[in-house]
């Protein structure tokens, strides 16, 4: 593929054979490593001087392609059958060319000035929500991967720009961060930053919880608190195997070290409880199975050490009644005025 052919396409001067060649290149070859390197070299030669004018020209390619697609869709020629066939090919070429330019543009984003220009042409923020009762996996543009637990959500940019890779988390997420020493990865939860370069860690920060918990599997993370002037002050650093708790209300921070399995097993469909109060178990089970579990005060002091692997709620509750003197009652759902039904309610009480 040559720049001459692409320019002819944008000027609507392609022959039928040349159009087929461009379309084939876009669909089969444009995103290969060799073609991306050639495109990068062509672009660097084109922009011999780093000027705002040349960057603006590149951003303008997106607008030109979109305008060309709309113009050709609205154009009605005398030979309708022939125009329809060519029009669809041109439209397909234009649509497929947009992600090609997007990949090339992201390849160039180490240049800060280009980054600032690209924000004008790309979607800003995406939000992914894992509904209550299900988990989700999110792949970020830098190669990082995020596992979202039940009822959690994450907001992140389509492409990371600037000096850091920032995401905002509500709920619980397990992060496998792609290493990049030039751009720290920051998970923002409330007024806390969990900052890493390339590592694996878990963050639990549901809005209704007053405690933010971070568990480090490998690598290194630091915890920062954002203050009023926008600056961030260091409040602690972590080593592998460490579990830290931050109290949103008091600002107190504590940590422990040991097995991290019980904090991260959820991403593999496991529930691991080690000396866990029944109230904490009820919270996790409620979120996992989208039910409302109420614990009677008489059994609040009961604790459990147990692992469940893809067990249904009824079986978990039955095992609890066998291991400890508790029983449970499942109440039927109630129909609400809007036609929907309330969550199922389960009450755990002491056996008579």
C-alpha positions, -999 to +999 in steps of 0.1 A: +000+000+000+013+035-009+004+069+003-004+078-033-033+053-034-046+066-001-045+101-013-063+091-045-090+075-024-095+106-004-097+126-036-122+101-052-099+093-080-095+056-076-103+032-104-124+001-097-093-021-095-074+004-072-104+005-049-104-032-046-067-031-037-073-005-010-102-024+005-082-056+005-053-039+023-076-024+050-092-057+057-062-081+055-029-062+060-033-028+075-031-038+111-001-062+107+032-052+124+051-046+092+024-024+077+022-004+110+060+002+109+058+013+073+029+037+081+048+051+110+079+057+089+058+074+062+042+096+088+075+105+105+089+115+070+058+136+063+061+155+096+098+163+094+091+193+117+069+188+148+044+215+142+008+219+152-001+223+116+010+188+106-007+173+137-039+190+128-037+176+093-035+141+106-065+146+129-084+161+100-081+128+081-109+114+103-132+143+094-124+140+057-132+102+057-165+107+076-175+135+053-167+114+022-188+085+035-218+108+041-214+125+007-213+092-012-242+078+007-263+108-001-252+111-037-277+097-063-263+091-098-281+083-130-268+047-130-283+037-097-273+000-099-237+007-106-236+035-081-249+012-053-222-013-059-194+012-059-209+031-031-210+001-008-173-006-015-163+030-009-184+031+023-168-002+035-133+011+027-140+044+046-154+026+077-126+001+078-099+028+073-110+046+105-097+019+129-065+016+108-059+053+113-068+049+150-041+022+155-015+043+137-024+073+157-021+054+190+013+041+178+024+078+177+010+088+211+044+089+228+045+123+212+027+145+237+015+171+213-001+144+191-018+130+222-035+164+229-047+166+193-060+131+193-083+138+223-104+159+198-110+129+176-114+099+200-141+089+225-131+101+260-143+077+286-158+043+287-176+027+316-181-011+322-205-024+348-205-060+362-242-065+372-250-078+406-247-116+404-221-117+376-184-110+370-168-092+340-133-090+325-121-058+309-091-055+285-075-020+285-058-004+255-023-007+272-026-045+276-037-044+312-066-066+323-092-060+350-115-086+366-147-069+380-165-085+408-203-085+413-219-051+411-187-033+404-179-007+377-148+009+362-143+041+342-113+044+319-102+063+287-103+046+253-066+054+250-043+065+279-027+099+274-005+121+296+020+109+321-002+083+340-028+056+332-058+065+354-089+045+360-118+050+385-132+020+404-164+015+423-166-020+439-140-047+436-114-053+409-084-075+403-058-057+382-031-073+360-012-043+350+010-041+318+045-029+328+054+006+317+079+024+339+072+057+321+035+057+329+023+046+364-011+029+365-034+046+390-067+031+404-087+059+419-112+050+447-127+078+467-098+100+478-073+072+475-049+064+447-035+029+443-005+034+422+016+007+404+039+002+374+034-034+364+019-058+389-011-078+402-033-065+430-068-065+442-088-034+453-121-037+473-140-004+476-177-006+473-193+029+479-213+017+509-181+002+526-162+025+549-130+004+545-110+004+513-089-028+510-059-034+488-041-068+484-008-070+466+000-103+448+033-094+431+052-063+422+049-031+441+021-005+448+020+027+468-011+042+484-017+079+481-043+103+495-055+131+473-057+164+492-077+195+484-051+213+462-051+183+438-018+169+451-013+134+464+006+125+495+021+091+502+004+072+530+021+038+525+038+013+502+031-024+499+051-056+493+038-089+478+015-108+502+005-076+520-032-067+527-039-030+536-071-014+549-079+023+548-107+038+568-125+064+548-140+081+579-109+082+602-081+081+577-065+052+597-045+026+578-035-009+589-020-039+572-012-076+576+008-101+557+001-137+547-019-157+522-037-136+497-058-164+483-090-155+502-089-119+489-085-128+452-101-162+448-134-146+438-121-140+402-119-178+398-154-184+411-143-193+446-154-180+480-128-183+506-136-175+542-110-176+570-123-168+605-149-146+588-179-133+608-213-144+595-222-108+588-193-104+563-203-137+547-238-124+544-226-093+526-206-112+500-233-138+494-260-111+490-239-094+463-229-126+446-264-140+444-284-108+442-304-115+473-310-097+506-296-117+536-305-106+571-286-119+601-302-121+635-283-106+664-282-139+682-258-154+656-236-123+649-207-138+668-205-169+646-174-172+624-166-195+595-135-210+578-146-226+546-141-226+508-169-228+483-163-234+446-192-226+423-217-237+449-254-226+446-267-204+474-291-231+487-262-255+491-240-229+509-269-221+533-275-259+539-239-264+548-240-235+572-269-251+590-250-284+593-217-268+606-233-244+630-265-240+650-282-217+625-313-220+602-326-199+574-359-188+560-365-178+524-392-152+520-411-149+486-405-119+464-430-091+465-444-075+434-437-038+433-460-010+420-440-007+388-446-044+379-411-056+389-403-078+419-382-072+450-351-091+458-355-124+476-350-120+513-333-146+534-332-145+572-306-164+592-315-171+628-303-194+656-317-229+657-344-234+683 
